[in-house]
Amino acid sequence: MVDIYASEAEQIESLKKIWREYGVAIVVGVLLALLVSFGWRYYQHRREHNLEHASMRYEQLLTNVVNGNTQAVEIQANRLITRYPHTPYAEFAALQLARQDVYVWNLADAENKLRWVIKHGDNVALREIARIRLARVLLAENQPQQALDLLKQTDDTAYAAAAREVEGDALLALGKPDEARTAYQNALKAFPGFEVIRPLLQMKLDDLAGPAQTGASK
């Protein structure tokens, strides 16, 4: 019995010693774990809340797009971008604003909206769409070299065909028909059948085929 009590006393004393040495660290560790867990749950709840509200606002925006109420679209889109910048709905809103700006030939504002999506967008597909549209805007502003430089970076290879077509347009604008032809051909290789979806691409290739064949026969 004495041995048992002695053993228990030793265990208690050992526990007291451990607590004196590591008690504060243990408490801090537990508190940190609780804080991390609470913080993650709060972040998830907040994110879901923001997505739900942003989704509702974007639905309202689309309704106004259908109704042709461009002023309301602009107000709602800017609210989405300002209040919910880290949601895909903000990126959709910026793309919609850029589209409206292009329709009225307000290319400078369209460029700013598209650059915002490229810089702040979390969705790689939307960033790539914005990059291709921005390249087209730059071409419309007679800046083919800037458009070409922009297309050197790729976020989503699923849009390679469209990117190569715009690349060909930029090269053609720079007076490089042979390189433009290659870019158009690469567009078809990236997406076989692209000439059916975008018949204008095949027309561009046909326009460049004559000089190339003539040069080859000399």
Secondary structure per residue as TSV (DSSP state, phi and psi in degrees):
chain	resnum	aa	ss	phi	psi
A	1	M	-	360.0	-41.9
A	2	V	H	-60.5	-41.0
A	3	D	H	-63.3	-38.9
A	4	I	H	-63.6	-49.0
A	5	Y	H	-61.7	-37.8
A	6	A	H	-64.4	-39.7
A	7	S	H	-65.5	-42.4
A	8	E	H	-64.2	-40.6
A	9	A	H	-63.3	-40.1
A	10	E	H	-63.4	-41.1
A	11	Q	H	-63.7	-43.2
A	12	I	H	-63.0	-43.4
A	13	E	H	-64.4	-37.2
A	14	S	H	-65.1	-41.6
A	15	L	H	-64.5	-40.9
A	16	K	H	-61.2	-40.0
A	17	K	H	-65.5	-43.5
A	18	I	H	-61.5	-42.5
A	19	W	H	-64.1	-42.0
A	20	R	H	-61.3	-36.5
A	21	E	H	-83.8	-38.5
A	22	Y	H	-122.8	3.2
A	23	G	H	-56.8	-47.6
A	24	V	H	-62.4	-43.7
A	25	A	H	-62.5	-38.4
A	26	I	H	-64.9	-45.7
A	27	V	H	-62.2	-44.9
A	28	V	H	-61.3	-42.1
A	29	G	H	-61.6	-43.6
A	30	V	H	-63.9	-44.2
A	31	L	H	-62.9	-41.1
A	32	L	H	-63.2	-41.6
A	33	A	H	-61.7	-41.6
A	34	L	H	-65.5	-41.7
A	35	L	H	-64.3	-42.5
A	36	V	H	-62.8	-44.1
A	37	S	H	-62.9	-44.6
A	38	F	H	-65.2	-43.1
A	39	G	H	-61.7	-40.3
A	40	W	H	-66.5	-43.2
A	41	R	H	-63.7	-39.7
A	42	Y	H	-64.8	-42.6
A	43	Y	H	-61.1	-45.1
A	44	Q	H	-62.6	-44.4
A	45	H	H	-62.9	-44.6
A	46	R	H	-64.0	-40.8
A	47	R	H	-64.1	-45.7
A	48	E	H	-63.5	-39.3
A	49	H	H	-62.2	-46.1
A	50	N	H	-63.7	-42.3
A	51	L	H	-63.2	-39.9
A	52	E	H	-64.0	-46.4
A	53	H	H	-67.1	-41.4
A	54	A	H	-63.5	-38.3
A	55	S	H	-62.4	-43.0
A	56	M	H	-62.9	-42.7
A	57	R	H	-66.5	-36.7
A	58	Y	H	-69.9	-34.4
A	59	E	H	-62.0	-40.1
A	60	Q	H	-63.9	-40.4
A	61	L	H	-60.0	-45.1
A	62	L	H	-63.9	-36.6
A	63	T	H	-61.0	-41.4
A	64	N	H	-71.6	-29.5
A	65	V	H	-62.9	-46.7
A	66	V	H	-61.7	-38.5
A	67	N	H	-80.8	-5.2
A	68	G	T	75.1	20.4
A	69	N	-	-89.6	82.0
A	70	T	H	-66.3	-31.5
A	71	Q	H	-66.1	-45.1
A	72	A	H	-65.4	-37.1
A	73	V	H	-59.9	-44.6
A	74	E	H	-64.0	-42.9
A	75	I	H	-62.8	-48.0
A	76	Q	H	-67.7	-37.7
A	77	A	H	-65.2	-43.0
A	78	N	H	-65.4	-34.2
A	79	R	H	-66.1	-40.9
A	80	L	H	-61.8	-44.5
A	81	I	H	-65.1	-39.3
A	82	T	H	-77.0	-43.8
A	83	R	H	-92.5	-25.8
A	84	Y	-	-130.8	54.5
A	85	P	T	-65.9	-20.6
A	86	H	T	-100.8	23.5
A	87	T	S	-115.9	154.5
A	88	P	H	-63.9	-22.1
A	89	Y	H	-66.9	-31.4
A	90	A	H	-65.3	-38.8
A	91	E	H	-67.8	-42.5
A	92	F	H	-59.9	-41.5
A	93	A	H	-63.7	-43.1
A	94	A	H	-64.1	-39.3
A	95	L	H	-64.0	-38.6
A	96	Q	H	-66.1	-42.1
A	97	L	H	-62.8	-41.3
A	98	A	H	-62.1	-39.3
A	99	R	H	-61.5	-45.4
A	100	Q	H	-62.4	-40.3
A	101	D	H	-63.0	-39.2
A	102	V	H	-65.7	-39.3
A	103	Y	H	-58.5	-35.7
A	104	V	T	-99.2	13.3
A	105	W	T	59.9	33.4
A	106	N	-	-94.4	72.1
A	107	L	H	-69.0	-32.1
A	108	A	H	-63.5	-44.4
A	109	D	H	-68.6	-37.4
A	110	A	H	-60.9	-42.2
A	111	E	H	-60.5	-43.0
A	112	N	H	-62.8	-41.7
A	113	K	H	-65.5	-42.2
A	114	L	H	-68.7	-37.1
A	115	R	H	-66.3	-32.5
A	116	W	H	-63.4	-43.8
A	117	V	H	-63.1	-43.5
A	118	I	H	-62.6	-39.0
A	119	K	H	-80.8	-39.5
A	120	H	H	-108.0	-11.7
A	121	G	-	-67.5	139.3
A	122	D	-	-93.6	-20.3
A	123	N	-	-90.1	118.3
A	124	V	H	-64.6	-35.4
A	125	A	H	-65.5	-43.2
A	126	L	H	-67.6	-34.6
A	127	R	H	-64.2	-40.5
A	128	E	H	-68.4	-40.0
A	129	I	H	-60.5	-44.7
A	130	A	H	-62.9	-38.5
A	131	R	H	-65.2	-42.8
A	132	I	H	-66.9	-41.8
A	133	R	H	-66.1	-38.3
A	134	L	H	-64.5	-38.8
A	135	A	H	-60.8	-39.5
A	136	R	H	-65.6	-39.2
A	137	V	H	-63.4	-42.4
A	138	L	H	-62.9	-37.2
A	139	L	H	-63.9	-41.2
A	140	A	H	-64.9	-25.2
A	141	E	T	-91.2	11.9
A	142	N	T	60.3	43.8
A	143	Q	-	-125.9	64.0
A	144	P	H	-64.4	-35.6
A	145	Q	H	-66.3	-40.5
A	146	Q	H	-64.0	-37.9
A	147	A	H	-63.6	-42.2
A	148	L	H	-64.4	-43.9
A	149	D	H	-63.0	-38.7
A	150	L	H	-62.1	-38.5
A	151	L	T	-78.7	-3.0
A	152	K	T	-67.9	-26.0
A	153	Q	S	-96.1	142.6
A	154	T	-	-131.4	132.0
A	155	D	S	-100.3	-33.1
A	156	D	-	-142.7	111.9
A	157	T	G	-68.5	-10.7
A	158	A	G	-64.1	-19.9
A	159	Y	G	-105.4	21.8
A	160	A	H	-61.1	-38.9
A	161	A	H	-61.7	-47.3
A	162	A	H	-64.3	-39.2
A	163	A	H	-64.5	-41.9
A	164	R	H	-67.0	-34.2
A	165	E	H	-64.0	-45.7
A	166	V	H	-65.9	-35.2
A	167	E	H	-59.8	-42.1
A	168	G	H	-62.4	-40.3
A	169	D	H	-61.1	-41.2
A	170	A	H	-66.3	-42.5
A	171	L	H	-64.9	-38.4
A	172	L	H	-64.5	-40.0
A	173	A	H	-65.6	-26.7
A	174	L	T	-86.0	3.6
A	175	G	T	76.9	35.4
A	176	K	-	-124.0	72.5
A	177	P	H	-63.5	-37.1
A	178	D	H	-64.0	-44.1
A	179	E	H	-68.3	-33.9
A	180	A	H	-64.0	-43.1
A	181	R	H	-59.4	-42.9
A	182	T	H	-62.3	-41.2
A	183	A	H	-63.6	-41.5
A	184	Y	H	-64.4	-40.8
A	185	Q	H	-64.7	-38.2
A	186	N	H	-65.2	-31.5
A	187	A	H	-63.0	-41.7
A	188	L	H	-68.6	-35.5
A	189	K	H	-68.9	-37.0
A	190	A	H	-67.9	-30.8
A	191	F	S	-144.2	85.5
A	192	P	T	-54.5	133.9
A	193	G	T	91.6	4.5
A	194	F	H	-63.3	-27.4
A	195	E	H	-68.4	-22.2
A	196	V	H	-78.1	-42.1
A	197	I	H	-71.5	-40.4
A	198	R	-	-121.2	80.0
A	199	P	H	-59.2	-22.6
A	200	L	H	-61.7	-31.4
A	201	L	H	-62.8	-44.7
A	202	Q	H	-63.7	-36.7
A	203	M	H	-63.3	-39.7
A	204	K	H	-63.3	-43.1
A	205	L	H	-64.9	-41.0
A	206	D	H	-63.0	-37.9
A	207	D	H	-65.1	-29.9
A	208	L	H	-92.3	-11.2
A	209	A	H	-68.9	-38.9
A	210	G	H	-56.8	-58.2
A	211	P	H	-59.0	-36.7
A	212	A	H	-65.6	-42.4
A	213	Q	H	-69.1	-37.4
A	214	T	H	-62.9	-43.6
A	215	G	H	-65.4	-34.5
A	216	A	H	-72.6	-26.6
A	217	S	H	-83.4	-12.6
A	218	K	-	-75.9	360.0
